[in-house]
Every structure is written in C-alpha cells, then in structure tokens.
Amino acid sequence: MLYGIQKHLIDEVWDEVRPWIAAACKTSRGKFDENDIRIELLEGTNQLWIWRTETAYAVGVTCIANYPKQAVCQIRIVTGRNRAEWQIPAMQTMEAWAKANGCEAMELQARPGWWRGFLRRLGGYEMTHLYVEKRL
C-alpha cells in the first residue's frame, strides 16, 4: 500500500529513501539532487510517498504546480523494485490524493517504457509531448 509521509516525519524515513531519491536525481541532468528534494519535502512544497510490502518497495515525490488556470499534480520521482505490484495502485492513490487536493490533472515526464508498459492501460493519460534535451 502507498503511504503519504507527513513533512514532520521526513527525517525519520530519510535514510531509507535517500538512496532511491539520489539515484533518481541522477537522471535530472544536474538540475537537482537528493538534498534539494529533501529541502522541498521539509518545506512541504513536495510530497513523499512510500510503498512497502514484503515483495515490493517504491518511493515517489510529487508537487502541486499552480498554473494560472488550474492546479496540477506533478510526479517528479517514482522508483522502486517489483513495480508490477505497485505501479497501478500507487498511481491511483496519488491521483485520488491530487483530486482531493484540488488538482485538475497529473503531469509527469516518464521514460518511454512507462508509457508503453502501463500508463496507456491505466487510462486517461495521453502522450502529448516528447521531452528531449541537448547539453550545450
């Protein structure tokens, strides 16, 4: 089951989630690291999610982006092991939380495998852009 971790409990779980968040941050191409994420979690501008069972583990980080016309839940990080167990129910939990917190949509930048593998099947998600970068 997916649990949202309250900001006053971040330090209690940080040693557990830090390696997962650090590894995920390496794909940000230098935009942020685990210390930046920790600060945002402690400030309450980002939310931490943990999935723990005997057979699977996952860590997620979300934030609410307040665009001029709507609030959107952005999934910044989702990583773990045995994702077949947690991917769909974790997404459904985050979607329900986002809706309950006034969000009108979800956003994420995902590897192509996430789209091909399960987001299409989950329903309601559309691939509208391909995000690419070039280092100068």
DRENTORKOL-3810 file (N, C-alpha, C; in nm, 4 decimals):
REM DRENTORKOL-3810
@n.u->0.0836; n.v->-0.1177; n.w->0.0000; ca.u->0.0000; ca.v->0.0000; ca.w->0.0000; c.u->0.0880; c.v->0.1238; c.w->0.0000
@n.u->0.0411; n.v->0.2288; n.w->-0.0655; ca.u->0.1134; ca.v->0.3545; ca.w->-0.0743; c.u->0.0750; c.v->0.4445; c.w->0.0419
@n.u->0.1763; n.v->0.5022; n.w->0.1057; ca.u->0.1547; ca.v->0.5932; ca.w->0.2180; c.u->0.2168; c.v->0.7283; c.w->0.1871
@n.u->0.1410; n.v->0.8339; n.w->0.2119; ca.u->0.1958; ca.v->0.9686; ca.w->0.2065; c.u->0.2641; c.v->0.9961; c.w->0.3396
@n.u->0.3858; n.v->1.0480; n.w->0.3343; ca.u->0.4633; ca.v->1.0750; ca.w->0.4550; c.u->0.4517; c.v->1.2237; c.w->0.4879
@n.u->0.4033; n.v->1.2543; n.w->0.6060; ca.u->0.3887; ca.v->1.3932; ca.w->0.6501; c.u->0.5263; c.v->1.4595; c.w->0.6616
@n.u->0.5316; n.v->1.5898; n.w->0.6367; ca.u->0.6615; ca.v->1.6572; ca.w->0.6335; c.u->0.7354; c.v->1.6493; c.w->0.7671
@n.u->0.6638; n.v->1.6435; n.w->0.8784; ca.u->0.7336; ca.v->1.6350; ca.w->1.0069; c.u->0.7944; c.v->1.4966; c.w->1.0314
@n.u->0.7676; n.v->1.4004; n.w->0.9418; ca.u->0.8238; ca.v->1.2663; ca.w->0.9543; c.u->0.9336; c.v->1.2367; c.w->0.8508
@n.u->0.9656; n.v->1.3348; n.w->0.7691; ca.u->1.0649; ca.v->1.3140; ca.w->0.6626; c.u->1.1984; c.v->1.2653; c.w->0.7194
@n.u->1.2467; n.v->1.3288; n.w->0.8256; ca.u->1.3766; ca.v->1.2888; ca.w->0.8814; c.u->1.3759; c.v->1.1454; c.w->0.9331
@n.u->1.2607; n.v->1.0967; n.w->0.9763; ca.u->1.2525; ca.v->0.9592; ca.w->1.0276; c.u->1.2712; c.v->0.8545; c.w->0.9184
@n.u->1.2365; n.v->0.8881; n.w->0.7947; ca.u->1.2471; ca.v->0.7918; ca.w->0.6846; c.u->1.3578; c.v->0.8277; c.w->0.5852
@n.u->1.4252; n.v->0.9400; n.w->0.6078; ca.u->1.5194; ca.v->0.9903; ca.w->0.5084; c.u->1.6302; c.v->0.8906; c.w->0.4753
@n.u->1.6907; n.v->0.8276; n.w->0.5758; ca.u->1.7989; ca.v->0.7325; ca.w->0.5478; c.u->1.7505; c.v->0.6168; c.w->0.4609
@n.u->1.6257; n.v->0.5809; n.w->0.4753; ca.u->1.5666; ca.v->0.4724; ca.w->0.3960; c.u->1.5438; c.v->0.5139; c.w->0.2505
@n.u->1.4928; n.v->0.6346; n.w->0.2285; ca.u->1.4544; ca.v->0.6765; ca.w->0.0934; c.u->1.5649; c.v->0.7498; c.w->0.0182
@n.u->1.6622; n.v->0.8042; n.w->0.0910; ca.u->1.7664; ca.v->0.8855; ca.w->0.0279; c.u->1.8370; c.v->0.8150; c.w->-0.0876
@n.u->1.8801; n.v->0.6881; n.w->-0.0735; ca.u->1.9491; ca.v->0.6253; ca.w->-0.1879; c.u->1.8610; c.v->0.6149; c.w->-0.3125
@n.u->1.7340; n.v->0.5892; n.w->-0.2947; ca.u->1.6413; ca.v->0.5790; ca.w->-0.4079; c.u->1.6233; c.v->0.7156; c.w->-0.4744
@n.u->1.6078; n.v->0.8187; n.w->-0.3918; ca.u->1.5900; ca.v->0.9538; ca.w->-0.4458; c.u->1.7188; c.v->1.0006; c.w->-0.5126
@n.u->1.8333; n.v->0.9729; n.w->-0.4506; ca.u->1.9622; ca.v->1.0125; ca.w->-0.5092; c.u->1.9803; c.v->0.9492; c.w->-0.6469
@n.u->1.9493; n.v->0.8213; n.w->-0.6586; ca.u->1.9633; ca.v->0.7525; ca.w->-0.7880; c.u->1.8706; c.v->0.8143; c.w->-0.8923
@n.u->1.7482; n.v->0.8456; n.w->-0.8527; ca.u->1.6535; ca.v->0.9060; ca.w->-0.9473; c.u->1.6987; c.v->1.0455; c.w->-0.9883
@n.u->1.7577; n.v->1.1203; n.w->-0.8967; ca.u->1.8031; ca.v->1.2565; ca.w->-0.9272; c.u->1.9158; c.v->1.2574; c.w->-1.0306
@n.u->1.9888; n.v->1.1483; n.w->-1.0414; ca.u->2.0983; ca.v->1.1429; ca.w->-1.1390; c.u->2.0463; c.v->1.1562; c.w->-1.2817
@n.u->1.9187; n.v->1.1269; n.w->-1.3045; ca.u->1.8625; ca.v->1.1416; ca.w->-1.4388; c.u->1.8138; c.v->1.2836; c.w->-1.4658
@n.u->1.8280; n.v->1.3746; n.w->-1.3669; ca.u->1.7818; ca.v->1.5128; ca.w->-1.3851; c.u->1.8808; c.v->1.5974; c.w->-1.4638
@n.u->1.9931; n.v->1.5385; n.w->-1.5005; ca.u->2.0968; ca.v->1.6086; ca.w->-1.5771; c.u->2.1463; c.v->1.7317; c.w->-1.5022
@n.u->2.1620; n.v->1.7162; n.w->-1.3695; ca.u->2.2206; ca.v->1.8215; ca.w->-1.2882; c.u->2.1255; c.v->1.9296; c.w->-1.2403
@n.u->1.9964; n.v->1.9131; n.w->-1.2640; ca.u->1.9001; ca.v->2.0155; ca.w->-1.2234; c.u->1.8763; c.v->2.0174; c.w->-1.0732
@n.u->1.8819; n.v->1.8999; n.w->-1.0093; ca.u->1.8607; ca.v->1.8909; ca.w->-0.8652; c.u->1.9210; c.v->1.7612; c.w->-0.8146
@n.u->1.9426; n.v->1.7575; n.w->-0.6829; ca.u->1.9910; ca.v->1.6340; ca.w->-0.6218; c.u->1.9033; c.v->1.6004; c.w->-0.5017
@n.u->1.9393; n.v->1.4933; n.w->-0.4302; ca.u->1.8559; ca.v->1.4479; ca.w->-0.3191; c.u->1.8456; c.v->1.5518; c.w->-0.2079
@n.u->1.9488; n.v->1.6350; n.w->-0.1902; ca.u->1.9416; ca.v->1.7386; ca.w->-0.0867; c.u->1.8384; c.v->1.8452; c.w->-0.1217
@n.u->1.8292; n.v->1.8793; n.w->-0.2496; ca.u->1.7266; ca.v->1.9741; ca.w->-0.2943; c.u->1.5874; c.v->1.9172; c.w->-0.2699
@n.u->1.5693; n.v->1.7899; n.w->-0.3018; ca.u->1.4398; ca.v->1.7245; ca.w->-0.2801; c.u->1.4074; c.v->1.7224; c.w->-0.1314
@n.u->1.5050; n.v->1.6894; n.w->-0.0478; ca.u->1.4827; ca.v->1.6847; ca.w->0.0981; c.u->1.4340; c.v->1.8202; c.w->0.1496
@n.u->1.4963; n.v->1.9269; n.w->0.1051; ca.u->1.4545; ca.v->2.0612; ca.w->0.1481; c.u->1.3098; c.v->2.0874; c.w->0.1074
@n.u->1.2748; n.v->2.0530; n.w->-0.0157; ca.u->1.1380; ca.v->2.0750; ca.w->-0.0638; c.u->1.0375; c.v->1.9895; c.w->0.0123
@n.u->1.0768; n.v->1.8684; n.w->0.0520; ca.u->0.9889; ca.v->1.7834; ca.w->0.1326; c.u->0.9687; c.v->1.8441; c.w->0.2716
@n.u->1.0768; n.v->1.8908; n.w->0.3317; ca.u->1.0669; ca.v->1.9507; ca.w->0.4657; c.u->0.9874; c.v->2.0811; c.w->0.4639
@n.u->0.9980; n.v->2.1558; n.w->0.3551; ca.u->0.9213; ca.v->2.2801; ca.w->0.3414; c.u->0.7746; c.v->2.2538; c.w->0.3106
@n.u->0.7440; n.v->2.1328; n.w->0.2679; ca.u->0.6065; ca.v->2.0991; ca.w->0.2335; c.u->0.5670; c.v->2.1351; c.w->0.0919
@n.u->0.6624; n.v->2.1772; n.w->0.0094; ca.u->0.6304; ca.v->2.2085; ca.w->-0.1300; c.u->0.6290; c.v->2.0832; c.w->-0.2172
@n.u->0.6884; n.v->1.9748; n.w->-0.1676; ca.u->0.6838; ca.v->1.8445; ca.w->-0.2333; c.u->0.6278; c.v->1.7449; c.w->-0.1334
@n.u->0.5769; n.v->1.6342; n.w->-0.1861; ca.u->0.5198; ca.v->1.5302; ca.w->-0.1010; c.u->0.5958; c.v->1.4004; c.w->-0.1247
@n.u->0.6164; n.v->1.3253; n.w->-0.0161; ca.u->0.6869; ca.v->1.1977; ca.w->-0.0232; c.u->0.5871; c.v->1.0841; c.w->-0.0086
@n.u->0.6050; n.v->0.9818; n.w->-0.0914; ca.u->0.5202; ca.v->0.8638; ca.w->-0.0912; c.u->0.6087; c.v->0.7405; c.w->-0.0786
@n.u->0.5647; n.v->0.6421; n.w->0.0007; ca.u->0.6384; ca.v->0.5163; ca.w->0.0144; c.u->0.5413; c.v->0.3995; c.w->0.0018
@n.u->0.5835; n.v->0.3001; n.w->-0.0757; ca.u->0.5115; ca.v->0.1728; ca.w->-0.0881; c.u->0.6014; c.v->0.0674; c.w->-0.0252
@n.u->0.5496; n.v->-0.0038; n.w->0.0748; ca.u->0.6272; ca.v->-0.1091; ca.w->0.1415; c.u->0.5426; c.v->-0.2334; c.w->0.1558
@n.u->0.5879; n.v->-0.3425; n.w->0.0987; ca.u->0.5299; ca.v->-0.4738; ca.w->0.1250; c.u->0.6469; c.v->-0.5711; c.w->0.1376
@n.u->0.6174; n.v->-0.6954; n.w->0.1668; ca.u->0.7238; ca.v->-0.7956; ca.w->0.1742; c.u->0.7890; c.v->-0.8196; c.w->0.0391
@n.u->0.7166; n.v->-0.7909; n.w->-0.0693; ca.u->0.7669; ca.v->-0.8239; ca.w->-0.2023; c.u->0.8008; c.v->-0.7031; c.w->-0.2895
@n.u->0.7694; n.v->-0.5818; n.w->-0.2451; ca.u->0.7946; ca.v->-0.4648; ca.w->-0.3294; c.u->0.8218; c.v->-0.3416; c.w->-0.2441
@n.u->0.8878; n.v->-0.2455; n.w->-0.3075; ca.u->0.9195; ca.v->-0.1194; ca.w->-0.2404; c.u->0.9229; c.v->-0.0107; c.w->-0.3463
@n.u->0.8706; n.v->0.1067; n.w->-0.3123; ca.u->0.8750; ca.v->0.2198; ca.w->-0.4045; c.u->0.8790; c.v->0.3499; c.w->-0.3271
@n.u->0.9379; n.v->0.4500; n.w->-0.3913; ca.u->0.9452; ca.v->0.5851; ca.w->-0.3375; c.u->0.8955; c.v->0.6787; c.w->-0.4464
@n.u->0.8115; n.v->0.7730; n.w->-0.4085; ca.u->0.7633; ca.v->0.8729; ca.w->-0.5028; c.u->0.7719; c.v->1.0121; c.w->-0.4441
@n.u->0.7869; n.v->1.1102; n.w->-0.5308; ca.u->0.7870; ca.v->1.2509; ca.w->-0.4908; c.u->0.6949; c.v->1.3247; c.w->-0.5866
@n.u->0.6012; n.v->1.3991; n.w->-0.5297; ca.u->0.5095; ca.v->1.4794; ca.w->-0.6094; c.u->0.5164; c.v->1.6241; c.w->-0.5641
@n.u->0.4612; n.v->1.7117; n.w->-0.6458; ca.u->0.4400; ca.v->1.8505; ca.w->-0.6053; c.u->0.3169; c.v->1.9015; c.w->-0.6794
@n.u->0.2556; n.v->2.0004; n.w->-0.6207; ca.u->0.1401; ca.v->2.0620; ca.w->-0.6858; c.u->0.1878; c.v->2.1884; c.w->-0.7552
@n.u->0.1670; n.v->2.1927; n.w->-0.8858; ca.u->0.2009; ca.v->2.3104; ca.w->-0.9651; c.u->0.0735; c.v->2.3918; c.w->-0.9831
@n.u->0.0788; n.v->2.5171; n.w->-0.9450; ca.u->-0.0368; ca.v->2.6056; ca.w->-0.9575; c.u->-0.0197; c.v->2.6937; c.w->-1.0799
@n.u->-0.0719; n.v->2.6447; n.w->-1.1919; ca.u->-0.0732; ca.v->2.7228; ca.w->-1.3144; c.u->-0.1820; c.v->2.8289; c.w->-1.3027
@n.u->-0.1794; n.v->2.9312; n.w->-1.3880; ca.u->-0.2816; ca.v->3.0358; ca.w->-1.3771; c.u->-0.4258; c.v->2.9850; c.w->-1.3858
@n.u->-0.4490; n.v->2.8788; n.w->-1.4610; ca.u->-0.5859; ca.v->2.8317; ca.w->-1.4822; c.u->-0.6210; c.v->2.7045; c.w->-1.4067
@n.u->-0.5226; n.v->2.6346; n.w->-1.3506; ca.u->-0.5533; ca.v->2.5111; ca.w->-1.2791; c.u->-0.4336; c.v->2.4631; c.w->-1.1979
@n.u->-0.4639; n.v->2.3817; n.w->-1.1010; ca.u->-0.3606; ca.v->2.3138; ca.w->-1.0226; c.u->-0.3400; c.v->2.1747; c.w->-1.0822
@n.u->-0.2134; n.v->2.1335; n.w->-1.0873; ca.u->-0.1773; ca.v->2.0055; ca.w->-1.1470; c.u->-0.0797; c.v->1.9344; c.w->-1.0539
@n.u->-0.0989; n.v->1.8060; n.w->-1.0346; ca.u->-0.0057; ca.v->1.7269; ca.w->-0.9555; c.u->0.1042; c.v->1.6758; c.w->-1.0482
@n.u->0.2267; n.v->1.7167; n.w->-1.0209; ca.u->0.3408; ca.v->1.6713; ca.w->-1.0983; c.u->0.4088; c.v->1.5574; c.w->-1.0242
@n.u->0.4295; n.v->1.4496; n.w->-1.0935; ca.u->0.5061; ca.v->1.3393; ca.w->-1.0368; c.u->0.6506; c.v->1.3637; c.w->-1.0756
@n.u->0.7325; n.v->1.3920; n.w->-0.9764; ca.u->0.8732; ca.v->1.4244; ca.w->-1.0010; c.u->0.9602; c.v->1.2997; c.w->-1.0013
@n.u->0.9327; n.v->1.2079; n.w->-0.9079; ca.u->1.0134; ca.v->1.0864; ca.w->-0.8964; c.u->0.9213; c.v->0.9710; c.w->-0.8613
@n.u->0.9403; n.v->0.8605; n.w->-0.9274; ca.u->0.8815; ca.v->0.7328; ca.w->-0.8860; c.u->0.9841; c.v->0.6256; c.w->-0.9204
@n.u->1.0264; n.v->0.5529; n.w->-0.8189; ca.u->1.1275; ca.v->0.4495; ca.w->-0.8388; c.u->1.1075; c.v->0.3396; c.w->-0.7358
@n.u->1.1568; n.v->0.2229; n.w->-0.7648; ca.u->1.1440; ca.v->0.1146; ca.w->-0.6681; c.u->1.1746; c.v->-0.0197; c.w->-0.7301
@n.u->1.1333; n.v->-0.1241; n.w->-0.6596; ca.u->1.1542; ca.v->-0.2596; ca.w->-0.7104; c.u->1.0205; c.v->-0.3330; c.w->-0.7142
@n.u->1.0108; n.v->-0.4273; n.w->-0.8052; ca.u->0.8897; ca.v->-0.5046; ca.w->-0.8302; c.u->0.7722; c.v->-0.4124; c.w->-0.8647
@n.u->0.7944; n.v->-0.3265; n.w->-0.9614; ca.u->0.6940; ca.v->-0.2255; ca.w->-0.9954; c.u->0.5621; c.v->-0.2829; c.w->-1.0453
@n.u->0.5626; n.v->-0.4053; n.w->-1.0938; ca.u->0.4364; ca.v->-0.4650; ca.w->-1.1375; c.u->0.3364; c.v->-0.4700; c.w->-1.0225
@n.u->0.3860; n.v->-0.4786; n.w->-0.9003; ca.u->0.2975; ca.v->-0.4822; ca.w->-0.7832; c.u->0.2416; c.v->-0.3446; c.w->-0.7481
@n.u->0.3213; n.v->-0.2400; n.w->-0.7620; ca.u->0.2796; ca.v->-0.1104; ca.w->-0.7090; c.u->0.2428; c.v->-0.0052; c.w->-0.8118
@n.u->0.2833; n.v->-0.0197; n.w->-0.9368; ca.u->0.2652; ca.v->0.0883; ca.w->-1.0336; c.u->0.1218; c.v->0.1392; c.w->-1.0434
@n.u->0.0294; n.v->0.0534; n.w->-1.0745; ca.u->-0.1090; ca.v->0.0988; ca.w->-1.0953; c.u->-0.1746; c.v->0.1434; c.w->-0.9653
@n.u->-0.1709; n.v->0.0639; n.w->-0.8567; ca.u->-0.2357; ca.v->0.1130; ca.w->-0.7348; c.u->-0.1704; c.v->0.2389; c.w->-0.6777
@n.u->-0.0392; n.v->0.2534; n.w->-0.6933; ca.u->0.0269; ca.v->0.3753; ca.w->-0.6450; c.u->-0.0207; c.v->0.4963; c.w->-0.7250
@n.u->-0.0281; n.v->0.4820; n.w->-0.8557; ca.u->-0.0767; ca.v->0.5927; ca.w->-0.9387; c.u->-0.2202; c.v->0.6276; c.w->-0.9029
@n.u->-0.3040; n.v->0.5273; n.w->-0.8824; ca.u->-0.4434; ca.v->0.5539; ca.w->-0.8480; c.u->-0.4539; c.v->0.6266; c.w->-0.7142
@n.u->-0.3692; n.v->0.5912; n.w->-0.6183; ca.u->-0.3692; ca.v->0.6583; ca.w->-0.4880; c.u->-0.3258; c.v->0.8035; c.w->-0.5026
@n.u->-0.2187; n.v->0.8275; n.w->-0.5791; ca.u->-0.1727; ca.v->0.9650; ca.w->-0.5993; c.u->-0.2767; c.v->1.0470; c.w->-0.6757
@n.u->-0.3423; n.v->0.9866; n.w->-0.7716; ca.u->-0.4473; ca.v->1.0570; ca.w->-0.8459; c.u->-0.5623; c.v->1.0971; c.w->-0.7531
@n.u->-0.6045; n.v->1.0063; n.w->-0.6676; ca.u->-0.7136; ca.v->1.0367; ca.w->-0.5738; c.u->-0.6722; c.v->1.1473; c.w->-0.4783
@n.u->-0.5487; n.v->1.1414; n.w->-0.4292; ca.u->-0.4979; ca.v->1.2458; ca.w->-0.3398; c.u->-0.4959; c.v->1.3805; c.w->-0.4123
@n.u->-0.4467; n.v->1.3800; n.w->-0.5358; ca.u->-0.4394; ca.v->1.5037; ca.w->-0.6133; c.u->-0.5778; c.v->1.5645; c.w->-0.6327
@n.u->-0.6729; n.v->1.4824; n.w->-0.6697; ca.u->-0.8091; ca.v->1.5321; ca.w->-0.6905; c.u->-0.8663; c.v->1.5888; c.w->-0.5603
@n.u->-0.8438; n.v->1.5198; n.w->-0.4492; ca.u->-0.8922; ca.v->1.5667; ca.w->-0.3191; c.u->-0.8251; c.v->1.6972; c.w->-0.2773
@n.u->-0.7080; n.v->1.7258; n.w->-0.3343; ca.u->-0.6347; ca.v->1.8479; ca.w->-0.3018; c.u->-0.6475; c.v->1.9540; c.w->-0.4103
@n.u->-0.7520; n.v->1.9438; n.w->-0.4914; ca.u->-0.7851; ca.v->2.0485; ca.w->-0.5866; c.u->-0.7142; c.v->2.0432; c.w->-0.7201
@n.u->-0.6416; n.v->1.9372; n.w->-0.7477; ca.u->-0.5719; ca.v->1.9271; ca.w->-0.8761; c.u->-0.6688; c.v->1.8836; c.w->-0.9856
@n.u->-0.6463; n.v->1.9401; n.w->-1.1024; ca.u->-0.7289; ca.v->1.9059; ca.w->-1.2171; c.u->-0.6595; c.v->1.8110; c.w->-1.3133
@n.u->-0.5354; n.v->1.7836; n.w->-1.2896; ca.u->-0.4630; ca.v->1.6954; ca.w->-1.3807; c.u->-0.3379; c.v->1.6431; c.w->-1.3122
@n.u->-0.2770; n.v->1.5435; n.w->-1.3764; ca.u->-0.1491; ca.v->1.4867; ca.w->-1.3355; c.u->-0.0490; c.v->1.5150; c.w->-1.4466
@n.u->0.0746; n.v->1.5336; n.w->-1.4095; ca.u->0.1810; ca.v->1.5536; ca.w->-1.5067; c.u->0.3008; c.v->1.4700; c.w->-1.4662
@n.u->0.3705; n.v->1.4160; n.w->-1.5647; ca.u->0.4960; ca.v->1.3510; ca.w->-1.5370; c.u->0.5781; c.v->1.3404; c.w->-1.6635
@n.u->0.7056; n.v->1.3369; n.w->-1.6448; ca.u->0.7970; ca.v->1.3054; ca.w->-1.7530; c.u->0.8466; c.v->1.1654; c.w->-1.7224
@n.u->0.8179; n.v->1.0747; n.w->-1.8114; ca.u->0.8497; ca.v->0.9352; ca.w->-1.7846; c.u->0.9324; c.v->0.8765; c.w->-1.8978
@n.u->1.0062; n.v->0.7749; n.w->-1.8642; ca.u->1.0764; ca.v->0.7003; ca.w->-1.9672; c.u->0.9725; c.v->0.6379; c.w->-2.0604
@n.u->1.0091; n.v->0.6162; n.w->-2.1856; ca.u->0.9132; ca.v->0.5585; ca.w->-2.2808; c.u->0.8505; c.v->0.4283; c.w->-2.2327
@n.u->0.9230; n.v->0.3487; n.w->-2.1565; ca.u->0.8694; ca.v->0.2225; ca.w->-2.1081; c.u->0.7472; c.v->0.2398; c.w->-2.0184
@n.u->0.7415; n.v->0.3505; n.w->-1.9450; ca.u->0.6241; ca.v->0.3754; ca.w->-1.8609; c.u->0.5002; c.v->0.3948; c.w->-1.9478
@n.u->0.5165; n.v->0.4661; n.w->-2.0565; ca.u->0.4018; ca.v->0.4876; ca.w->-2.1457; c.u->0.3602; c.v->0.3560; c.w->-2.2107
@n.u->0.4545; n.v->0.2881; n.w->-2.2704; ca.u->0.4225; ca.v->0.1620; ca.w->-2.3383; c.u->0.3777; c.v->0.0560; c.w->-2.2387
@n.u->0.4411; n.v->0.0566; n.w->-2.1204; ca.u->0.4180; ca.v->-0.0508; ca.w->-2.0257; c.u->0.2871; c.v->-0.0451; c.w->-1.9505
@n.u->0.2463; n.v->0.0752; n.w->-1.9034; ca.u->0.1254; ca.v->0.0720; ca.w->-1.8225; c.u->0.0421; c.v->0.1991; c.w->-1.8229
@n.u->0.0960; n.v->0.3162; n.w->-1.8512; ca.u->0.0149; ca.v->0.4374; ca.w->-1.8445; c.u->-0.0999; c.v->0.4354; c.w->-1.9447
@n.u->-0.0763; n.v->0.3801; n.w->-2.0632; ca.u->-0.1864; ca.v->0.3675; ca.w->-2.1603; c.u->-0.2977; c.v->0.2802; c.w->-2.1040
@n.u->-0.2589; n.v->0.1684; n.w->-2.0404; ca.u->-0.3585; ca.v->0.0760; ca.w->-1.9844; c.u->-0.4313; c.v->0.1356; c.w->-1.8648
@n.u->-0.3625; n.v->0.2198; n.w->-1.7878; ca.u->-0.4248; ca.v->0.2804; ca.w->-1.6701; c.u->-0.5430; c.v->0.3675; c.w->-1.7118
@n.u->-0.5319; n.v->0.4290; n.w->-1.8261; ca.u->-0.6432; ca.v->0.5058; ca.w->-1.8809; c.u->-0.6388; c.v->0.6526; c.w->-1.8449
@n.u->-0.6831; n.v->0.7349; n.w->-1.9374; ca.u->-0.6929; ca.v->0.8778; ca.w->-1.9161; c.u->-0.5654; c.v->0.9552; c.w->-1.9471
@n.u->-0.4520; n.v->0.8872; n.w->-1.9592; ca.u->-0.3270; ca.v->0.9546; ca.w->-1.9911; c.u->-0.3075; c.v->0.9576; c.w->-2.1411
@n.u->-0.2618; n.v->1.0722; n.w->-2.1915; ca.u->-0.2333; ca.v->1.0871; ca.w->-2.3330; c.u->-0.0886; c.v->1.1301; c.w->-2.3483
@n.u->-0.0196; n.v->1.0751; n.w->-2.4473; ca.u->0.1136; ca.v->1.1237; ca.w->-2.4770; c.u->0.0975; c.v->1.2443; c.w->-2.5684
@n.u->0.1280; n.v->1.3608; n.w->-2.5155; ca.u->0.1115; ca.v->1.4832; ca.w->-2.5932; c.u->0.2446; c.v->1.5445; c.w->-2.6343
@n.u->0.3536; n.v->1.5113; n.w->-2.5643; ca.u->0.4849; ca.v->1.5666; ca.w->-2.5942; c.u->0.5920; c.v->1.4613; c.w->-2.5691
@n.u->0.7003; n.v->1.4766; n.w->-2.6373; ca.u->0.8200; ca.v->1.4005; ca.w->-2.6076; c.u->0.9216; c.v->1.5012; c.w->-2.5576
@n.u->0.9699; n.v->1.4817; n.w->-2.4379; ca.u->1.0622; ca.v->1.5760; ca.w->-2.3766; c.u->1.2042; c.v->1.5305; c.w->-2.4070
@n.u->1.2777; n.v->1.6123; n.w->-2.4733; ca.u->1.4171; ca.v->1.5813; ca.w->-2.5053; c.u->1.5039; c.v->1.7012; c.w->-2.4698
@n.u->1.6325; n.v->1.6753; n.w->-2.4452; ca.u->1.7261; ca.v->1.7810; ca.w->-2.4106; c.u->1.8561; c.v->1.7605; c.w->-2.4855
@n.u->1.9271; n.v->1.8707; n.w->-2.4977; ca.u->2.0625; ca.v->1.8658; ca.w->-2.5535; c.u->2.1507; c.v->1.9522; c.w->-2.4652
@n.u->2.2629; n.v->1.8956; n.w->-2.4245; ca.u->2.3598; ca.v->1.9732; ca.w->-2.3466; c.u->2.4404; c.v->2.0614; c.w->-2.4408
@n.u->2.4565; n.v->2.1849; n.w->-2.3979; ca.u->2.5386; ca.v->2.2782; ca.w->-2.4785; c.u->2.6722; c.v->2.3050; c.w->-2.4108
END
